[in-house]
Amino acid sequence: MSNSQEIKDLPPKNFYRSGEDPSTQTQYHHRRLWLWWLLWSIFLALLGGGATSAIWWLTKLPPPINCQSISPLSADGERLYCAQKAADSGQLQQLLAAISLVENWSQQHPLYGEAQRRHQQWSKAIMAIAQQKINQGELTAAVKIAQQLPVTSPLYAQVQATITAWQGEWQQGELITGRFEDALKRQNWEQASRQIGELTQLKEQYWNLLRFDQLIQELDTEKQAWQQLEKAQNLASSGYFTHLEQAITLAGKVSPSSYVKAQAKAKQSQWGRTLLQLAAERFEKQDFTGVISIAEQIPVNTSVYEEALDWIRLSRASEIANKNNLPALVDALAAVAQISSRSPLAQLASQQTAKWSSELQAYTQLELAKFVAGFEQLSGLQMAIEQAALIEPGNRQRLRAQTLIAQWRQGIEQIEDRQVLLQAQDLAEASSIERLRAAVEVASKIKLGQTIHPKAQSAIAKWHQQIQFLEDQALLDEAKVLAQKQDFSTAIATAQQISSQGELYPQAQEAIANWQAEIEASQDLPILDAASALAAQGRFEAAIATASFISPERALYKQAQALKKTWQSQQTNLSNGSFLSNQSPNVNDQTAN
């Protein structure tokens, strides 16, 4: 190093402390430089680390607010956010709960301004709910809702005035409605119309719209009711049966809510008595259907209704007894037993009971004979003929007894042929195709014209059905084996050979449908997979269009439709989300973020 350079490297004179040697001061100077260099290095290191931490902290998003775990210890901002989220449901209790959260916040609260804005918004929502109740005519419910707004609500004074207006208008509306009802009772249609007109002067739509329409309808109903009764009276005055029925029917159509309904009921009872007299004449002619038709015209709320019911019971019992069998006679006796001993029809019912009891006894005797004859033995058939012959002439079972006697005599002739049929039946019990065919061959030996021939033919038909069943079962089993091997086309072709008249035909058709569905599913599944792949890429329109290739009659159609609905919903949500993202952020959005 040159001397000039050494001079330049020395510190100025005033740098040295007085009284110190220059060489000593130079060493001191070097130490100070090294200390300053160390301090600045530490400072820069700390500054760099703090900047890095600050950048990391600023770029890190805060965790989302979990309203399910919110508590009184949570921050007011979080609680206000969750209160708004709950209030967005529009439910009354959620809105009231939201208001209770902020109503006691002071003006010094950092969120006071935002809380007051939302307080007013929630109050309006509550009043909208109350207004809906008013529109439905529920004054008490509306007032109860409105009165739940606290005094601190920005709308409190306005709400109290609204409640007073509701109550005043309600009194006026009820007064008008009362005058309207009085006019209806007097059939003063002009006065009633004027009262309806006064409702249009009221402000609430419940009165000037809903109740207005209701009163118009009530006025029309009352007018129509009077017209119906007058028309019914004109019809009944002729005295003809059909006119009486029409009059009772027309009077029954008079609206139950009309004031003329009571007078209509009285007229129905009067006309009903005349109809019951006609019903008695029909019963004497054994026209039970006509009796029931007449009696059913009697309304429930008339004085002759119970008597009309007894005519119906007696006529239906007579219709049932005419079936001339054991259950019918038992049912007929049970039906007539419902007629009270105090009924005007009690004597007639007693006569019918005695008649049907005698027929029931004869029927029972005849059934016993049938039971004995059922053993198809010579002695049993002869005994059955003797029992049936005991039924006296004049009893309605007599004709049936004679018919059965002729049948049992033929039964004696059938014994020989029965042995042949029994042999065939024994063969058929094995239920194999070979034995069933052998049974058919044996039974076919019973010639046409013999008394047991129809029974043999019936058995042959049954065995043919069993043969058909076994053959079809073999085909169905073979088809199922093919289907298990995934050879659905051959399985379908095999199952289609099953006769449409066979017992297994529905089962075969169901199997064919399932296998056809398997084929369709294998054909359409690639289409559905391709559509799902497009949807996974967010290409919902292409996915929906692809899935639409699956036609309604295909097996995967319902699944395709369900996926299309899902993709349409996702596409709509995506579109809504894109729209919202283009809007300027507001206070609520910032709070939510």
Backbone hydrogen bonds, N-H to C=O, Kabsch-Sander energy under -0.5 kcal/mol:
donor,donor_aa,acceptor,acceptor_aa,energy
6,E,2,S,-1.7
7,I,3,N,-1.9
8,K,4,S,-1.9
9,D,5,Q,-1.5
10,L,6,E,-0.7
10,L,7,I,-1.0
15,F,12,P,-1.2
16,Y,13,K,-1.4
20,E,17,R,-1.6
25,Q,21,D,-2.8
26,T,22,P,-1.9
27,Q,23,S,-1.7
28,Y,24,T,-2.1
29,H,25,Q,-2.3
30,H,26,T,-2.1
31,R,27,Q,-1.9
32,R,28,Y,-2.0
33,L,29,H,-2.1
34,W,30,H,-2.1
35,L,31,R,-2.1
36,W,32,R,-2.5
37,W,33,L,-2.3
38,L,34,W,-1.8
39,L,35,L,-2.5
40,W,36,W,-2.6
41,S,37,W,-1.6
42,I,38,L,-2.2
43,F,39,L,-2.5
44,L,40,W,-2.5
45,A,41,S,-2.3
46,L,42,I,-2.6
47,L,43,F,-2.9
48,G,44,L,-2.6
49,G,45,A,-2.4
50,G,46,L,-2.6
51,A,47,L,-2.2
52,T,48,G,-2.1
53,S,49,G,-2.4
54,A,50,G,-2.7
55,I,51,A,-2.7
56,W,52,T,-2.4
57,W,53,S,-2.7
58,L,54,A,-2.6
59,T,55,I,-1.9
60,K,56,W,-1.0
67,C,65,I,-0.9
69,S,66,N,-1.2
70,I,67,C,-0.7
74,S,71,S,-2.1
79,R,75,A,-2.4
80,L,76,D,-2.7
81,Y,77,G,-2.1
82,C,78,E,-2.5
83,A,79,R,-2.4
84,Q,80,L,-2.3
85,K,81,Y,-2.2
86,A,82,C,-2.3
87,A,83,A,-2.5
88,D,84,Q,-1.7
89,S,86,A,-1.5
90,G,87,A,-2.1
95,L,91,Q,-2.3
96,L,92,L,-2.6
97,A,93,Q,-2.2
98,A,94,Q,-2.1
99,I,95,L,-2.1
100,S,96,L,-2.5
101,L,97,A,-1.0
102,V,98,A,-1.0
102,V,99,I,-0.6
103,E,99,I,-1.9
105,W,102,V,-1.6
109,H,106,S,-1.4
112,Y,109,H,-2.0
115,A,111,L,-2.8
116,Q,112,Y,-2.6
117,R,113,G,-2.0
118,R,114,E,-2.2
119,H,115,A,-2.6
120,Q,116,Q,-2.2
121,Q,117,R,-1.8
122,W,118,R,-3.1
123,S,119,H,-2.3
124,K,120,Q,-2.2
125,A,121,Q,-1.7
126,I,122,W,-2.2
127,M,123,S,-2.4
128,A,124,K,-1.8
129,I,125,A,-1.6
130,A,126,I,-2.3
131,Q,127,M,-2.5
132,Q,128,A,-1.7
133,K,129,I,-1.6
134,I,130,A,-2.0
135,N,131,Q,-2.6
136,Q,132,Q,-1.2
137,G,134,I,-1.7
138,E,133,K,-3.0
139,L,137,G,-1.0
142,A,138,E,-2.1
143,V,139,L,-2.9
144,K,140,T,-2.4
145,I,141,A,-1.9
146,A,142,A,-2.6
147,Q,143,V,-2.7
148,Q,145,I,-1.2
149,L,146,A,-1.6
153,S,150,P,-1.7
156,Y,153,S,-1.8
159,V,155,L,-2.7
160,Q,156,Y,-2.3
161,A,157,A,-1.9
162,T,158,Q,-2.0
163,I,159,V,-2.5
164,T,160,Q,-2.0
165,A,161,A,-2.1
166,W,162,T,-2.6
167,Q,163,I,-2.5
168,G,164,T,-2.3
169,E,165,A,-2.4
170,W,166,W,-2.3
171,Q,167,Q,-1.9
172,Q,168,G,-1.7
173,G,169,E,-2.6
174,E,170,W,-2.6
175,L,171,Q,-1.9
176,I,172,Q,-2.2
177,T,173,G,-2.4
178,G,174,E,-2.3
179,R,175,L,-1.9
180,F,176,I,-1.9
181,E,177,T,-2.2
182,D,178,G,-2.0
183,A,179,R,-1.9
184,L,180,F,-1.9
185,K,181,E,-2.1
186,R,182,D,-1.3
187,Q,184,L,-1.7
188,N,183,A,-2.9
189,W,187,Q,-1.4
192,A,188,N,-2.2
193,S,189,W,-2.1
194,R,190,E,-1.9
195,Q,191,Q,-1.9
196,I,192,A,-1.8
197,G,193,S,-1.9
198,E,194,R,-1.5
199,L,195,Q,-0.9
199,L,196,I,-0.8
200,T,196,I,-0.6
200,T,197,G,-1.0
201,Q,198,E,-1.5
202,L,199,L,-1.5
207,W,204,E,-0.8
208,N,204,E,-2.4
209,L,205,Q,-1.5
210,L,205,Q,-2.2
211,R,206,Y,-3.9
212,F,207,W,-0.8
213,D,209,L,-2.2
214,Q,210,L,-2.2
215,L,211,R,-2.8
216,I,212,F,-1.9
217,Q,213,D,-2.4
218,E,214,Q,-2.6
219,L,215,L,-2.6
220,D,216,I,-2.5
221,T,217,Q,-2.8
222,E,218,E,-2.4
223,K,219,L,-2.4
224,Q,220,D,-2.6
225,A,221,T,-2.4
226,W,222,E,-2.2
227,Q,223,K,-2.2
228,Q,224,Q,-2.7
229,L,225,A,-2.3
230,E,226,W,-2.4
231,K,227,Q,-2.3
232,A,228,Q,-2.6
233,Q,229,L,-2.5
234,N,230,E,-1.9
235,L,231,K,-2.1
236,A,232,A,-2.6
237,S,233,Q,-1.6
238,S,235,L,-1.5
239,G,236,A,-1.3
244,L,240,Y,-2.5
245,E,241,F,-2.5
246,Q,242,T,-2.3
247,A,243,H,-2.6
248,I,244,L,-2.7
249,T,245,E,-2.6
250,L,246,Q,-2.7
251,A,247,A,-2.6
252,G,248,I,-2.0
253,K,249,T,-0.9
253,K,250,L,-0.6
254,V,251,A,-1.1
258,S,255,S,-1.7
261,K,258,S,-0.9
264,A,260,V,-2.0
265,K,261,K,-2.1
266,A,262,A,-1.8
267,K,263,Q,-1.9
268,Q,264,A,-2.1
269,S,265,K,-2.0
270,Q,266,A,-1.8
271,W,267,K,-2.6
272,G,268,Q,-2.3
273,R,269,S,-1.7
274,T,270,Q,-1.1
275,L,271,W,-1.8
276,L,272,G,-2.1
277,Q,273,R,-1.4
278,L,274,T,-1.3
279,A,275,L,-2.1
280,A,276,L,-2.0
281,E,277,Q,-1.3
282,R,278,L,-1.8
283,F,279,A,-2.1
284,E,280,A,-1.6
285,K,281,E,-0.9
285,K,282,R,-0.5
286,Q,283,F,-2.0
287,D,282,R,-2.4
288,F,286,Q,-1.5
291,V,287,D,-2.0
292,I,288,F,-2.4
293,S,289,T,-2.4
294,I,290,G,-2.1
295,A,291,V,-3.0
296,E,292,I,-2.4
297,Q,294,I,-1.6
298,I,295,A,-1.7
302,T,299,P,-1.1
305,Y,302,T,-1.2
308,A,304,V,-2.1
309,L,305,Y,-2.3
310,D,306,E,-1.9
311,W,307,E,-1.9
312,I,308,A,-2.0
313,R,309,L,-2.8
314,L,310,D,-2.7
315,S,311,W,-2.3
316,R,312,I,-2.7
317,A,313,R,-2.4
318,S,314,L,-1.9
319,E,315,S,-2.3
320,I,316,R,-2.6
321,A,317,A,-2.6
322,N,318,S,-1.4
323,K,320,I,-1.9
324,N,321,A,-1.8
329,L,325,N,-2.5
330,V,326,L,-2.4
331,D,327,P,-2.7
332,A,328,A,-2.5
333,L,329,L,-2.3
334,A,330,V,-2.1
335,A,331,D,-2.4
336,V,332,A,-2.4
337,A,333,L,-1.3
338,Q,335,A,-1.2
339,I,336,V,-1.4
343,S,340,S,-1.5
346,A,343,S,-1.9
349,A,345,L,-2.3
350,S,346,A,-1.9
351,Q,347,Q,-1.8
352,Q,348,L,-1.9
353,T,349,A,-1.9
354,A,350,S,-2.0
355,K,351,Q,-1.8
356,W,352,Q,-2.5
357,S,353,T,-2.1
358,S,354,A,-1.8
359,E,355,K,-1.8
360,L,356,W,-2.2
361,Q,357,S,-2.1
362,A,358,S,-2.0
363,Y,359,E,-2.5
364,T,360,L,-2.5
365,Q,361,Q,-2.2
366,L,362,A,-2.3
367,E,363,Y,-2.4
368,L,364,T,-2.2
369,A,365,Q,-1.8
370,K,366,L,-2.1
371,F,367,E,-2.2
372,V,368,L,-2.2
373,A,369,A,-2.5
374,G,370,K,-1.3
375,F,372,V,-1.3
376,E,373,A,-1.9
381,L,377,Q,-2.9
382,Q,378,L,-2.0
383,M,379,S,-2.1
384,A,380,G,-2.2
385,I,381,L,-1.9
386,E,382,Q,-1.8
387,Q,383,M,-2.1
388,A,384,A,-2.3
389,A,385,I,-1.6
390,L,387,Q,-1.3
391,I,388,A,-1.2
395,N,392,E,-1.4
398,R,395,N,-2.3
400,R,396,R,-0.5
401,A,397,Q,-2.4
402,Q,398,R,-2.2
403,T,399,L,-1.9
404,L,400,R,-2.3
405,I,401,A,-2.3
406,A,402,Q,-1.8
407,Q,403,T,-1.7
408,W,404,L,-2.8
409,R,405,I,-2.1
410,Q,406,A,-1.7
411,G,407,Q,-1.7
412,I,408,W,-1.5
413,E,409,R,-1.0
414,Q,410,Q,-0.9
415,I,411,G,-0.6
415,I,412,I,-0.9
417,D,413,E,-0.5
418,R,414,Q,-2.6
419,Q,415,I,-1.4
419,Q,416,E,-0.5
420,V,416,E,-1.0
421,L,417,D,-2.1
422,L,418,R,-3.2
423,Q,419,Q,-2.1
424,A,420,V,-2.1
425,Q,421,L,-2.5
426,D,422,L,-2.4
427,L,423,Q,-1.8
428,A,424,A,-2.0
429,E,425,Q,-1.2
430,A,427,L,-1.1
431,S,428,A,-1.5
436,L,432,S,-2.5
437,R,433,I,-2.1
438,A,434,E,-1.8
439,A,435,R,-2.2
440,V,436,L,-2.1
441,E,437,R,-1.9
442,V,438,A,-2.1
443,A,439,A,-2.6
444,S,440,V,-1.6
445,K,442,V,-1.8
446,I,443,A,-1.7
447,K,445,K,-0.6
450,Q,447,K,-1.5
453,H,450,Q,-1.7
456,A,452,I,-2.3
457,Q,453,H,-2.8
458,S,454,P,-2.2
459,A,455,K,-2.4
460,I,456,A,-2.7
461,A,457,Q,-2.5
462,K,458,S,-2.1
463,W,459,A,-2.5
464,H,460,I,-2.5
465,Q,461,A,-1.8
466,Q,462,K,-2.1
467,I,463,W,-2.8
468,Q,464,H,-2.6
469,F,465,Q,-2.5
470,L,466,Q,-2.7
471,E,467,I,-2.5
472,D,468,Q,-2.7
473,Q,469,F,-2.8
474,A,470,L,-2.0
475,L,471,E,-1.8
476,L,472,D,-2.6
477,D,473,Q,-2.8
478,E,474,A,-2.3
479,A,475,L,-2.4
480,K,476,L,-2.3
481,V,477,D,-2.1
482,L,478,E,-2.1
483,A,479,A,-2.4
484,Q,480,K,-2.2
485,K,481,V,-1.1
486,Q,483,A,-1.9
487,D,482,L,-2.4
488,F,486,Q,-1.4
491,A,487,D,-2.1
492,I,488,F,-2.7
493,A,489,S,-2.3
494,T,490,T,-2.4
495,A,491,A,-2.5
496,Q,492,I,-1.9
497,Q,494,T,-1.4
498,I,495,A,-1.5
502,G,499,S,-1.2
505,Y,502,G,-1.1
508,A,504,L,-2.8
509,Q,505,Y,-2.8
510,E,506,P,-2.3
511,A,507,Q,-2.3
512,I,508,A,-2.9
513,A,509,Q,-2.5
514,N,510,E,-2.2
515,W,511,A,-2.8
516,Q,512,I,-2.9
517,A,513,A,-2.3
518,E,514,N,-2.0
519,I,515,W,-2.3
520,E,516,Q,-2.8
521,A,517,A,-2.8
522,S,518,E,-2.4
523,Q,519,I,-1.8
524,D,520,E,-2.8
525,L,521,A,-2.2
528,L,524,D,-2.1
529,D,525,L,-2.9
530,A,526,P,-2.5
531,A,527,I,-2.4
532,S,528,L,-2.4
533,A,529,D,-2.3
534,L,530,A,-2.1
535,A,531,A,-2.4
536,A,532,S,-2.3
537,Q,533,A,-1.0
537,Q,534,L,-0.5
538,G,535,A,-1.9
539,R,534,L,-2.4
540,F,538,G,-1.5
543,A,539,R,-2.2
544,I,540,F,-3.0
545,A,541,E,-2.5
546,T,542,A,-2.3
547,A,543,A,-2.5
548,S,544,I,-1.4
549,F,546,T,-1.6
550,I,547,A,-1.6
551,S,549,F,-0.8
554,R,551,S,-1.9
557,Y,554,R,-1.3
560,A,556,L,-2.6
561,Q,557,Y,-2.7
562,A,558,K,-2.5
563,L,559,Q,-2.2
564,K,560,A,-2.4
565,K,561,Q,-2.3
566,T,562,A,-1.9
567,W,563,L,-2.8
568,Q,564,K,-2.7
569,S,565,K,-2.4
570,Q,566,T,-2.5
571,Q,567,W,-2.7
572,T,568,Q,-2.4
573,N,569,S,-2.6
574,L,570,Q,-2.5
575,S,571,Q,-2.3
576,N,572,T,-2.6
577,G,573,N,-2.4
578,S,574,L,-2.1
579,F,575,S,-2.1
580,L,576,N,-2.3
581,S,577,G,-1.8
582,N,578,S,-0.7
582,N,579,F,-0.9
583,Q,580,L,-1.4
590,Q,586,N,-2.1
591,T,587,V,-2.3
592,A,588,N,-2.7
593,N,589,D,-2.3
